[in-house]
Amino acid sequence: MLHIPPEDVAFIRDACGSEVVDGLLCLDGEGYRWSELRLRRPLWTVPGSSYTGAVLMAVLVAPSPRQLVMKVVPAGTPGREASVHAEALDAVPEFAKLHLVGRPYRPLDLPDGRTVMFQEVAGGSLADVVPAGSLGRDEQNQVIGTVVLGLLAEWNATALKRAAPVQVTVSEFLRRELGDVWAAGGSLQAFGRDLDIFDPSPPWLYSDGMRLPNPYLLVNGGHPALTDPTVPVLRGLGHGDLHLDNILVPMSEKVVQPHAYRLIDLCTFSERADLGRDVATLLLSVLVPHVNHPNELPPDQRHALLRFVVDPDVSHRADIVPGAAAQVTAVRDTARQAMRDWGDPWDLQFLLSLAAAALRFTTYSGISEAGRTWFARLAAHACGEVLVRTGEKDGTARPPVLEPGRDSFTVPGFGHVDPATRDRSAGFVPNQGPKRPKWQLETGVRDDRTVVGFGPYHTVVTVDGEGGIRRWTVSGEPLPGAGGHAPRQQLGHQSLVASLTHSVVVARPKELEIVHFPQRGGAIRPPPVPLRNGDHFLVTSGGDVFATHDRNYLTVRNCEDGAPIEALPCPPSMAASAVSIDASVVAMARSREVYIHRRGQEPLRQSVANSIPHARSRIMRLALPDPGLQLAVSPSGSHVGCVTFEEVVVWNTDDGREVYRRKLTDREAREALGAKWMRLLCTETGTLFWLRRGRLSVPTAVGGTQLPQFETCADLALSRDGRLIALLSTEGRLEVWEL
């Protein structure tokens, strides 16, 4: 009978129960023939984490003397580990010998459904072998790159030679990948119900300023507003749960040996796995430390990381920490290189794998609320890319903005419609101003009708009077632009820069010209968007979407092709309009009334005083036409500002509260006459920047503080996150400042 020291019997009983002790004491028969089993002292503590609830202990057995890992596997799905482990070892013996953990003894099945397995020690040592999750970033990148290459180019080399793609719909793929967490009301469906985003919710999410498909409805399939395209998928050998702590790496003389890695916990191994699942799971496990804490990355970096994962652009790197970018590259680019012969279909399959893995990660107990939110958003972004790439193609690279229609909605915590500047704003600040210069340059264009704007990731764009486009990176390095052509714009500000896609909108007589700048270079010009009424005007303060008005309707449009998203009736004799970056707040005004439309809330109606200086008697006011005014909405829509010929007013849009009001000085009122070089901007704190006849001031400060300037200012712009302001002079000087 097997001898186990009494102190070890007590420890095993406490950790695993008496059933395990009873089973061990009865071990006999061919394959074991041990006379002694004892726990290795000092007791071995398992590094990393186990998501299956398995209990692991290091044991010493004899004869013949051997060190093993004893693993007590729970009943249920993980209980299949013993059989699938054997399948994994037999699938590619050469790979298994180098990179899997051997199982030299048959498993012990317990009456309560659990299984006791005896495995070889990975790398032959418990002291000099560590999980990849405990390595430093540079060492970790070496390991994960090696593992990804091994999975696809070595473990699956034979399978890929024989493989034929399987044609499946997106919904079929996602349901198969999600398995039990989705089926029969699993934990993923419970999370979706908590978010209240199943039917009858609209099919589109407004998240991160983009209209994205509701991933939960895509998994369900069959929604009339969501396409369910068929895609080719490659299948082969897969670990199934390849997070960092399931990769063990030996060290020699304290130096990591990446090529000697071992994969453990094979309870989810499959010979017909989606080939993208292991790569996607590994990538997301690498990103958990970056996204699991709400303060680890600022909101703009969290968004940039989302886009870098699903649609990499070199400009994303400017807004995310270098370590995160390097880790994404180590996984994604290595996989792409290994699958280069399959090319675009692999990229599509990997996006679907990312979507499925991201949804699974929202169900893991070790993921924080901030992490779950980020992974849910990632699933929506990945699904959005899939629908874009499987849509009708014309050989062009399309920005990730999807079908038009008033069918999108927001979910608190899941879809962030604002640029996350409200959270960092302490409320109304009357005199927020430029703090320090970021960079400056001479554009070489002296055109008093040139407009400036911020594109994605703090890129800066200017558009001259003929629609000529010039672009610069976040540090002032030039980017490819596009030339202009006649006719010239009739008024300044008849062009807008998109804030989330590299796109520019130029208003021509009776049509809109849209120019896209894809990653691969060049400029793409879709067919112009005809406007039935030639008296159409672009609405300032746009960004993620843009708007036009023809004095009858203000129409919100997407930046891909100008298609309408929604239309709001204009008030009679409308004098001014402005929208937030996502059009969740739209302000329109007559001469003395301001109408504020708030998505999902009741509209506001505010009154202002407005009359032309030296003509303010009742008789003169009756004889003269109603004067105009200017409006501005902060990027997220937190504040709306208004300047008339008489006063300055700022409202908080959450409750309609007036946070600032003062009368203009006579000089300010006189300088407001005329439309040349006029612009009003509103920051997230409610500070107004007023450009009037080339002079820039802060009208929300006492007396209207005049800002120092060396040249006449032609235009100014505020970045999407409200952190930067760009100033453009009539002589072509461009300056970018931090606020």
C-alpha positions in Angstrom: 0.0 0.0 0.0 1.2 3.5 -0.8 2.8 5.3 2.1 2.0 9.1 2.5 3.5 10.9 5.6 0.8 11.9 8.1 1.5 15.6 7.8 1.1 15.4 4.0 -2.1 13.4 4.4 -3.5 16.2 6.6 -2.4 18.9 4.1 -3.9 17.1 1.1 -7.2 16.5 3.0 -7.5 20.1 3.9 -6.8 21.3 0.4 -8.7 18.8 -1.6 -10.9 16.7 0.7 -10.7 13.1 2.0 -11.8 11.6 -1.4 -8.4 12.6 -2.9 -6.5 11.0 0.0 -8.6 7.8 -0.2 -8.0 7.6 -3.9 -4.2 8.0 -3.5 -3.9 5.4 -0.8 -5.6 2.9 -3.1 -3.3 3.4 -6.0 -2.1 0.1 -7.4 -1.9 -1.7 -10.7 0.3 -1.4 -13.7 1.7 2.1 -14.4 2.1 3.2 -10.8 3.8 0.7 -8.5 4.8 3.4 -6.1 5.6 2.6 -2.5 5.9 6.2 -1.4 4.4 9.6 -2.2 5.2 12.8 -0.3 4.7 16.5 -0.9 7.8 18.4 -1.9 9.2 20.5 0.9 9.2 23.4 1.2 5.7 23.4 -0.2 5.5 24.5 -3.8 3.2 27.5 -4.4 1.7 27.7 -7.9 2.8 30.9 -9.6 0.3 32.7 -11.9 -3.4 31.9 -11.8 -5.7 29.0 -12.6 -9.2 29.9 -13.9 -10.5 26.3 -13.7 -10.3 25.9 -9.9 -7.8 23.1 -10.2 -5.5 22.4 -7.2 -1.8 21.8 -8.0 0.9 20.3 -5.7 4.4 19.2 -6.3 5.0 15.6 -5.2 8.0 13.2 -4.9 7.3 9.5 -5.7 9.3 6.4 -5.7 10.3 3.9 -7.0 11.7 5.0 -9.4 12.3 8.4 -7.8 10.6 11.2 -9.7 9.3 14.7 -9.2 5.8 15.3 -10.5 3.0 17.8 -10.4 -0.2 16.4 -9.0 -3.3 18.2 -10.3 -6.7 17.7 -8.9 -9.2 18.8 -11.6 -12.8 19.8 -10.8 -15.7 17.8 -12.2 -17.5 19.1 -15.3 -15.9 20.6 -18.4 -12.4 20.9 -16.9 -12.7 17.2 -16.0 -12.1 16.4 -19.7 -8.5 17.7 -19.3 -7.1 14.2 -18.8 -8.5 12.9 -22.1 -7.9 16.0 -24.2 -4.4 16.2 -22.7 -3.7 12.8 -24.2 -5.1 13.9 -27.5 -2.8 17.0 -27.5 0.2 14.9 -26.8 -0.6 12.5 -29.7 -1.5 15.2 -32.2 2.1 16.3 -33.1 4.5 14.3 -30.9 7.5 16.3 -31.9 5.9 19.6 -30.8 4.5 18.0 -27.7 7.9 16.7 -26.6 9.4 20.2 -26.8 6.5 22.4 -25.7 3.8 20.5 -23.9 3.9 18.8 -20.5 4.0 15.0 -20.5 1.6 12.8 -18.6 3.6 9.7 -17.7 0.8 8.0 -15.6 -2.8 7.4 -16.3 -5.3 9.8 -14.4 -7.1 8.7 -11.3 -10.9 9.2 -11.5 -12.6 9.9 -8.2 -16.2 9.0 -7.3 -17.3 12.6 -7.0 -16.4 13.3 -10.6 -13.0 14.9 -10.1 -9.8 13.7 -11.7 -6.3 13.5 -10.3 -3.6 13.9 -12.9 0.2 13.3 -12.6 2.2 15.5 -15.0 5.9 16.0 -15.7 7.4 19.2 -14.3 7.7 21.7 -17.1 11.3 22.3 -18.0 12.4 19.8 -15.2 12.4 22.4 -12.5 10.0 24.2 -10.2 12.5 26.8 -9.2 13.8 27.9 -12.6 10.6 27.9 -14.5 8.2 30.9 -14.4 4.9 31.8 -16.0 5.2 34.3 -18.8 2.9 36.7 -16.9 5.6 37.2 -14.3 8.3 38.3 -16.8 9.4 41.8 -17.5 7.9 43.4 -20.7 10.9 42.9 -23.0 11.3 39.3 -22.0 7.5 38.7 -22.2 7.5 40.1 -25.8 10.2 37.7 -26.8 8.2 34.8 -25.3 4.8 35.7 -26.8 6.3 36.3 -30.2 8.0 32.8 -30.1 4.8 31.1 -28.8 2.6 32.7 -31.5 5.0 31.6 -34.2 5.2 28.1 -32.7 1.4 27.8 -32.6 0.9 28.6 -36.2 4.1 27.6 -38.0 5.1 24.6 -36.0 2.2 23.0 -34.1 -0.2 23.6 -37.0 2.3 23.2 -39.9 0.8 19.9 -41.0 -2.8 20.9 -40.3 -2.4 24.0 -42.5 -1.0 22.1 -45.4 -4.1 19.9 -45.4 -6.6 22.6 -44.4 -9.5 23.9 -46.5 -11.3 27.0 -45.3 -14.8 26.5 -43.8 -17.4 29.0 -44.8 -19.4 30.2 -41.8 -21.5 33.2 -41.0 -20.3 35.7 -38.4 -23.0 34.7 -36.0 -22.2 31.0 -36.3 -18.5 31.7 -35.7 -19.2 33.8 -32.6 -21.6 31.3 -31.1 -19.3 28.4 -31.7 -16.4 30.3 -30.1 -18.3 31.5 -27.1 -19.9 28.1 -26.4 -21.2 27.7 -22.8 -20.7 31.3 -21.8 -23.4 32.2 -24.4 -25.6 29.1 -24.7 -28.6 28.5 -22.5 -28.4 31.9 -20.8 -24.7 31.7 -19.9 -22.7 34.3 -18.1 -22.2 36.4 -21.2 -25.9 36.7 -21.8 -26.3 37.7 -18.2 -23.7 40.5 -18.6 -25.6 41.7 -21.7 -28.9 41.7 -19.9 -27.3 43.8 -17.2 -26.3 46.3 -19.8 -29.8 46.2 -21.3 -28.6 45.8 -24.9 -30.5 42.9 -26.2 -33.7 43.3 -28.2 -35.6 45.6 -28.4 -32.4 47.8 -28.2 -31.3 49.3 -31.5 -28.7 47.4 -33.5 -26.1 50.1 -33.3 -24.0 51.3 -30.4 -22.7 54.9 -30.3 -19.3 54.2 -28.7 -16.2 56.3 -28.7 -17.7 58.7 -31.1 -18.3 55.9 -33.6 -21.5 54.0 -34.7 -20.7 50.3 -34.1 -22.7 47.2 -34.3 -24.2 45.8 -31.1 -22.0 42.7 -30.7 -24.6 40.8 -28.6 -27.1 41.1 -31.4 -24.5 39.9 -33.9 -24.0 36.8 -31.8 -27.7 36.1 -31.8 -27.8 36.7 -35.6 -30.9 37.3 -37.7 -31.4 41.0 -36.8 -32.9 42.7 -39.9 -30.6 45.8 -39.6 -27.3 43.9 -39.1 -25.8 41.9 -41.9 -24.5 38.4 -41.2 -21.8 37.9 -43.8 -20.2 34.6 -44.6 -16.4 34.4 -44.1 -13.8 31.8 -44.7 -12.3 30.3 -41.5 -9.3 28.1 -41.0 -9.3 25.5 -38.2 -6.6 23.4 -36.6 -5.0 22.5 -33.3 -5.7 25.0 -30.5 -4.9 25.2 -26.8 -8.2 27.1 -26.2 -7.3 29.1 -23.1 -3.8 30.5 -23.9 -3.4 33.3 -21.3 0.1 34.3 -20.0 0.0 32.1 -17.0 -0.6 29.0 -19.1 2.8 29.5 -20.7 5.8 28.4 -18.6 9.3 29.5 -19.5 12.6 28.1 -18.1 15.5 30.2 -17.1 19.2 29.3 -17.4 21.6 31.3 -15.3 18.7 33.8 -14.7 18.3 34.3 -18.5 14.9 33.5 -20.0 14.9 30.8 -22.6 11.9 31.8 -24.9 12.3 28.8 -27.3 11.9 26.3 -24.4 8.4 27.4 -23.4 5.8 24.9 -22.2 2.0 25.1 -22.5 0.0 23.9 -19.6 -3.8 23.5 -18.7 -5.0 21.8 -21.9 -8.5 21.1 -20.8 -9.9 23.2 -23.7 -7.6 21.7 -26.4 -9.3 21.0 -29.7 -8.2 19.5 -33.0 -10.8 21.6 -34.8 -10.2 25.0 -33.1 -10.4 28.4 -34.7 -6.8 29.2 -35.4 -7.2 32.8 -34.3 -8.5 31.9 -30.8 -5.2 31.2 -29.1 -3.6 34.3 -30.7 -6.5 36.6 -29.7 -6.7 35.2 -26.1 -3.0 35.6 -25.7 -3.1 39.2 -26.9 -6.0 40.2 -24.6 -4.3 38.6 -21.6 -1.3 40.7 -22.4 -3.5 43.8 -22.3 -5.3 43.1 -19.1 -2.8 45.0 -16.9 -3.2 48.1 -19.1 -7.0 48.2 -19.1 -8.0 46.6 -15.8 -7.6 49.7 -13.7 -9.6 52.8 -14.7 -6.6 55.1 -14.0 -4.0 53.0 -15.7 -4.6 54.7 -19.1 -6.3 58.1 -19.8 -9.5 57.8 -21.8 -8.0 59.0 -25.1 -5.2 56.3 -24.7 -7.8 53.6 -24.0 -9.6 54.6 -27.2 -6.3 54.7 -29.2 -5.4 51.2 -27.9 -8.8 49.9 -29.1 -8.2 51.2 -32.6 -4.6 50.1 -32.6 -5.7 46.5 -31.9 -8.4 46.3 -34.5 -7.2 48.8 -37.2 -3.6 49.6 -36.6 -2.4 53.1 -37.7 1.0 54.5 -37.0 -0.7 57.6 -35.5 -2.2 55.5 -32.8 1.2 55.0 -31.3 1.4 58.7 -30.4 -1.5 58.3 -27.9 -0.7 55.0 -26.2 2.2 53.9 -24.0 5.0 52.4 -26.0 5.0 49.2 -24.0 1.4 48.4 -24.9 2.0 49.1 -28.6 5.1 46.8 -28.5 3.1 44.0 -26.9 0.2 44.2 -29.4 2.8 44.2 -32.3 4.6 41.1 -30.8 1.4 39.1 -31.0 -0.5 40.5 -34.0 2.3 41.1 -36.4 4.0 37.7 -35.7 0.7 36.0 -36.4 0.2 37.9 -39.6 3.7 37.0 -40.8 3.1 33.3 -40.0 -0.2 33.4 -41.9 1.1 35.7 -44.8 0.0 33.2 -47.5 -3.6 33.4 -46.3 -3.4 37.3 -46.1 -6.6 39.3 -45.9 -8.9 36.3 -44.9 -6.6 35.8 -41.9 -7.0 39.4 -40.8 -10.8 39.0 -41.0 -10.7 35.8 -39.0 -8.5 37.3 -36.4 -10.9 40.2 -36.0 -13.7 37.8 -35.3 -11.5 35.9 -32.9 -10.8 39.2 -31.1 -14.5 39.9 -30.9 -15.2 36.5 -29.4 -12.3 36.6 -27.0 -13.2 40.1 -25.9 -16.7 39.0 -25.1 -15.4 36.0 -23.1 -13.1 38.3 -21.1 -16.1 40.3 -19.9 -17.2 37.1 -18.0 -13.9 36.4 -16.2 -13.9 37.0 -12.4 -10.4 38.5 -12.5 -11.5 41.4 -14.8 -12.5 44.7 -13.2 -15.5 46.7 -14.2 -13.2 49.0 -16.1 -11.7 46.0 -17.9 -15.0 44.5 -18.7 -16.1 47.8 -20.2 -13.0 48.0 -22.3 -13.3 44.5 -23.6 -17.0 45.0 -24.4 -16.1 48.1 -26.4 -13.3 46.1 -28.1 -15.8 43.5 -29.2 -18.0 46.2 -30.8 -15.0 47.8 -32.6 -13.8 44.4 -33.9 -17.3 43.6 -35.2 -17.5 47.0 -36.8 -14.3 46.4 -38.7 -15.6 43.0 -39.8 -18.8 44.5 -41.2 -16.9 47.3 -43.0 -14.4 44.8 -44.6 -17.1 42.4 -45.7 -19.3 45.2 -47.2 -19.5 46.3 -50.8 -16.0 47.1 -52.0 -14.8 49.7 -54.5 -11.1 49.2 -54.0 -10.9 52.0 -51.4 -10.0 52.0 -47.8 -13.1 53.1 -45.9 -13.2 54.7 -42.5 -14.9 52.6 -39.8 -18.2 54.5 -39.9 -21.2 52.3 -40.6 -24.6 52.6 -42.1 -26.6 55.8 -41.5 -29.9 56.0 -39.7 -31.3 57.1 -36.4 -30.9 53.7 -34.8 -27.9 54.1 -32.5 -27.9 54.4 -28.8 -25.6 54.7 -25.8 -25.0 52.5 -22.8 -23.5 53.9 -19.6 -20.1 52.4 -19.1 -20.2 50.5 -22.4 -20.4 53.2 -25.1 -18.7 56.5 -24.3 -20.2 59.2 -26.4 -18.0 61.9 -24.8 -14.2 62.4 -25.1 -14.0 61.7 -21.3 -13.2 65.3 -20.6 -16.2 65.9 -18.4 -14.7 63.7 -15.7 -11.5 65.7 -15.5 -13.4 69.1 -15.6 -14.0 70.6 -12.2 -17.0 72.6 -13.5 -17.2 76.0 -15.1 -13.8 77.8 -15.4 -14.2 81.3 -16.9 -10.7 82.0 -18.0 -9.0 78.7 -19.1 -6.3 79.7 -21.5 -3.3 78.3 -23.4 -0.6 77.2 -21.0 2.4 76.2 -23.1 3.2 75.8 -26.8 3.5 72.3 -28.2 4.9 73.2 -31.6 4.6 75.8 -34.4 5.5 76.1 -38.1 5.0 78.1 -41.2 2.4 76.4 -43.5 3.4 78.4 -46.5 -0.2 79.3 -47.3 -1.3 82.9 -46.9 -5.0 82.5 -47.3 -7.4 84.4 -45.0 -10.1 81.7 -45.6 -8.0 78.8 -44.5 -9.6 76.6 -41.8 -7.7 74.6 -39.1 -8.9 71.4 -37.4 -7.8 68.4 -35.4 -7.9 65.0 -36.9 -7.4 61.6 -35.2 -4.8 61.4 -32.5 -4.0 65.2 -32.4 -3.1 65.4 -36.0 -3.6 68.9 -37.3 -5.2 69.7 -40.7 -5.6 73.0 -42.6 -8.0 73.5 -45.5 -7.5 76.6 -47.7 -10.1 78.6 -49.6 -9.9 76.2 -52.6 -10.1 73.0 -50.6 -6.3 72.3 -50.6 -5.5 70.1 -47.6 -2.3 70.0 -45.5 -1.7 67.7 -42.6 0.8 67.3 -39.7 1.4 64.7 -37.0 1.0 65.3 -33.3 4.6 66.6 -33.2 4.4 68.8 -36.4 5.8 66.3 -38.9 4.2 66.6 -42.4 1.7 64.0 -43.6 0.3 63.5 -47.1 -2.3 66.1 -48.1 -4.3 66.9 -51.2 -4.6 69.8 -53.7 -7.6 72.1 -54.0 -9.5 73.4 -57.0 -11.9 76.1 -58.0 -14.4 77.4 -57.1 -13.2 79.0 -53.9 -15.3 78.7 -50.8 -17.8 81.6 -50.6 -17.3 82.0 -46.8 -14.7 80.9 -44.3 -15.4 77.7 -42.2 -16.9 76.0 -45.2 -14.8 73.0 -44.4 -14.5 70.6 -41.5 -11.9 68.0 -40.2 -13.2 64.7 -38.9 -11.9 63.8 -35.5 -11.8 60.0 -35.6 -11.1 59.3 -39.2 -8.5 60.9 -41.5 -11.2 62.7 -43.5 -12.0 66.3 -44.5 -15.3 67.7 -45.7 -15.4 70.7 -48.1 -18.6 72.5 -49.0 -18.9 73.3 -52.7 -21.8 75.0 -54.4 -24.7 72.5 -54.2 -22.5 69.6 -53.1 -20.2 68.3 -50.4 -16.7 67.1 -51.3 -15.3 64.4 -48.9 -11.6 63.4 -48.9 -10.2 60.3 -47.1 -6.6 59.7 -46.3 -6.1 55.9 -45.9 -3.1 54.4 -44.0 -1.5 53.2 -47.2 -1.2 56.7 -48.6 -2.9 58.8 -51.2 -6.2 60.6 -51.1 -9.6 58.9 -51.8 -12.4 61.1 -53.1 -15.8 59.4 -53.0 -18.5 60.8 -55.3 -19.7 64.2 -54.2 -22.7 64.4 -52.0 -25.4 66.5 -53.9 -27.3 69.0 -51.9 -30.8 69.8 -53.3 -30.8 73.3 -51.8 -27.7 75.2 -52.8 -28.0 77.5 -49.7 -26.4 74.8 -47.5 -23.9 75.6 -44.7 -21.5 73.4 -42.6 -22.1 73.6 -38.9 -19.0 74.4 -36.7 -17.8 72.3 -33.8 -18.3 69.0 -35.6 -15.9 66.1 -35.3 -17.0 62.4 -35.1 -19.9 63.4 -37.3 -20.6 66.6 -39.1 -23.7 68.6 -39.8 -25.2 70.9 -42.5 -28.2 73.2 -42.5 -30.3 74.8 -45.2 -32.2 77.0 -42.8 -35.0 74.5 -42.8 -33.3 71.4 -41.3 -30.1 70.7 -39.6 -28.9 67.4 -40.8 -26.3 65.3 -39.0 -24.2 63.2 -41.4 -21.5 60.6 -41.2 -17.9 61.4 -42.3 -17.6 58.4 -44.6 -20.0 59.5 -47.4 -22.0 62.4 -46.0 -25.1 60.2 -45.6 -27.8 61.6 -43.2 -28.0 60.2 -39.7 -30.7 62.4 -38.3 -32.4 65.7 -39.1 -33.7 68.4 -36.7 -36.0 71.2 -37.8 -34.4 74.6 -37.6 -36.2 77.4 -35.7 -37.6 80.2 -37.9 -35.0 82.8 -39.0 -32.1 80.7 -37.6 -29.0 82.8 -37.1 -26.5 80.3 -35.8 -25.9 76.7 -35.0 -23.2 74.4 -33.4 -23.0 70.7 -32.5 -20.9 68.6 -30.1 -18.4 66.2 -31.6 -20.9 63.4 -31.7 -24.0 65.5 -32.2 -25.4 64.4 -28.9 -25.9 68.1 -28.2 -27.1 70.5 -30.9 -27.6 74.2 -30.4 -29.5 76.4 -32.8 -30.5 80.0 -32.3 -32.7 82.8 -33.5 -31.6 86.4 -32.7 -32.8 86.3 -29.1 -33.6 82.6 -28.4 -31.3 79.6 -28.2 -32.6 76.0 -28.6 -30.5 73.2 -27.1 -31.3 69.7 -28.2 -29.9 66.9 -26.0 -30.0 63.3 -27.0 -32.2 61.3 -24.7 -33.3 64.4 -22.8 -35.9 67.2 -23.1 -34.7 70.2 -25.2 -33.8 73.5 -23.6 -34.9 76.9 -24.6 -33.0 80.0 -23.4 -33.4 83.7 -24.0 -30.6 86.2 -24.7 -30.4 90.0 -25.1 -29.3 91.1 -28.6 -29.3 94.4 -30.3 -26.8 96.4 -32.5 -24.8 99.0 -30.6 -26.0 102.7 -31.0 -29.3 101.3 -32.2 -30.8 100.0 -29.0 -33.8 102.3 -28.7 -37.1 100.6 -29.1 -37.8 102.5 -32.3 -34.5 101.7 -33.9 -34.8 98.0 -33.0 -38.2 97.9 -34.8 -36.7 99.5 -37.9 -33.7 97.2 -38.2 -33.5 93.5 -39.0 -32.8 91.2 -36.1 -29.1 90.9 -35.5 -27.1 87.7 -35.6 -25.1 85.9 -32.9 -22.6 83.1 -32.4 -22.9 79.7 -30.8 -20.4 77.2 -29.5 -20.8 73.7 -28.0 -18.0 72.0 -26.0 -16.6 68.8 -27.5 -18.6 66.5 -25.3 -21.6 68.8 -25.1 -21.2 69.7 -21.5 -21.5 73.5 -22.1 -23.1 75.7 -24.7 -21.8 79.3 -25.1 -23.4 82.2 -26.9 -22.2 85.7 -27.8 -24.6 88.3 -29.1 -24.1 92.0 -29.8 -25.1 92.7 -26.2 -23.9 89.8 -23.9 -22.0 86.6 -23.3 -23.9 83.6 -21.8 -22.8 80.0 -21.0 -25.2 77.2 -20.0 -24.5 73.8 -18.4 -26.4 71.3 -20.6 -26.9 68.7 -17.9 -29.5 70.8 -16.2 -29.8 73.9 -18.3 -28.3 76.0 -15.5 -26.8 79.4 -16.5 -23.2 79.4 -15.3 -22.1 82.8 -16.8 -23.6 86.0 -18.2 -22.2 89.5 -18.7 -22.8 92.5 -20.9 -20.4 93.2 -23.7 -18.4 96.4 -23.6 -19.1 98.9 -26.4 -15.7 98.1 -28.0 -16.5 94.3 -28.0 -19.9 95.0 -29.6 -18.4 97.2 -32.3 -15.7 94.6 -33.1 -18.5 92.0 -33.5 -19.8 93.7 -36.6 -19.0 91.9 -39.8 -18.5 88.2 -40.5 -14.8 88.1 -41.4 -12.5 85.9 -39.3 -15.3 85.1 -36.8 -15.3 82.0 -34.7 -16.5 81.0 -31.2 -15.2 77.9 -29.4 -16.2 76.4 -26.0 -14.0 74.2 -23.9 -15.1 71.5 -21.6 -14.9 73.9 -18.6 -17.1 76.4 -20.4 -14.4 78.9 -21.2 -15.2 80.7 -24.5 -12.6 81.6 -27.1 -13.9 84.4 -29.4 -12.2 85.2 -32.7 -13.6 88.5 -34.0 -12.1 90.2 -37.1 -8.8 88.4 -36.5 -8.5 89.3 -32.8 -8.7 86.5 -30.2 -10.1 87.0 -26.7 -11.7 85.1 -23.8 -15.1 86.7 -23.4 -15.9 84.7 -20.3 -13.2 86.5 -18.4 -13.9 89.9 -16.8 -13.9 92.5 -19.5 -13.1 90.0 -22.2 -9.4 89.2 -21.9 -7.5 89.9 -25.1 -4.9 87.2 -25.8 -1.5 88.2 -27.0 -1.0 87.6 -30.7 1.7 88.7 -33.3 -0.5 88.3 -36.4 -4.1 88.4 -37.4 -5.8 85.1 -36.6 -7.7 83.5 -39.4 -9.1 80.5 -37.5 -8.7 78.3 -34.3 -9.7 74.8 -33.4 -10.1 72.7 -30.2 -9.0 69.0 -30.1 -11.6 66.3 -29.5 -10.4 65.7 -26.0 -10.3 69.4 -25.2 -6.6 69.4 -24.3 -5.1 71.3 -27.3 -5.9 74.4 -29.2 -4.6 75.3 -32.7 -4.2 78.9 -33.9 -3.8 79.7 -37.6 -2.8 83.2 -38.7 -3.7 84.9 -42.0 0.0 84.8 -42.9 0.1 81.0 -42.6 1.6 80.6 -39.1 0.3 77.5 -37.3 0.6 77.2 -33.5 -0.6 74.3 -31.2 -0.9 75.0 -27.5 -1.8 72.9 -24.5 -4.9 74.1 -22.5 
